[in-house]
Amino acid sequence: VGVKESHQMTIFRIIAAILHLGNLKIQGERDGEVSSVSSEDEHLSNFCSLLGVEHSQMQHWLCHRK
């Protein structure tokens, strides 16, 4: 396709992170008013390491709107 190998690896890393994000188990509480993600979820860990984001911040912002 003509895409450099370095760009291909970046694209693959982003796609892999999105796939892991789709496998996260988000628990709803209080009739859906509150949600949480387990800090031990392996998919969250993989997502964060692939994109280089902080685990605790991602865990928080996946469940909060602001």
N, C-alpha and C positions, 0 to 999 in steps of 0.2 A: 504494500500500500504506500510505501515511501515514508513511513513514520520512523524517526530515529529510535534506536533501542532504548535510550534513556527516557524518551517520552512514552514509549510503550510500557516500561516498568512503572512509570507514574500513573498511567491510565489503569494498569492492572491493579495497582495498590488501591486506587480510589474505588474501583469496581468491587474489589474484595472487601473493602471497608463497608460499602453500601450493603453488600450481601450479609455481612455480620450484623449490621444494624437491623436488618430485617428479621434476624433470629433472636433479638433481645426479648426477654420476658419481662414485660412491664406489668406490675401488679396494681390493680385498682382497689381502692379502699373507700369506705363511706359512700357507697352508691356512685362511684366514679368521680367524686369530688377531689380525691387525692390519689396520686399514683407514685410508684417508686420502682427503682431498678436495684436489684441486689448488687452490692459492691463486689461480690464474688462471681458475677456472671462472666464466663469466659469470652462471650461474644463482645461484651463491652470492652474488655481488656484488649482483645484483638483489634477492635475498631480504633481504640485510642492509640495503640502502638503503630498501626498502619498509617494513621493520619498525623501522629505526633502531637496529640492534644492531651491535656491533663485529665486523668481518670475521674477525679472527684468533681471537677467542673462539668464534665460531660454528663456524669451521673445526675448532677443537680439540674442542669438546663434541659435535659430530656423530659423532665417532669414538672418544670415551672415555665410559665408563659412569659414572665418579665425578666 
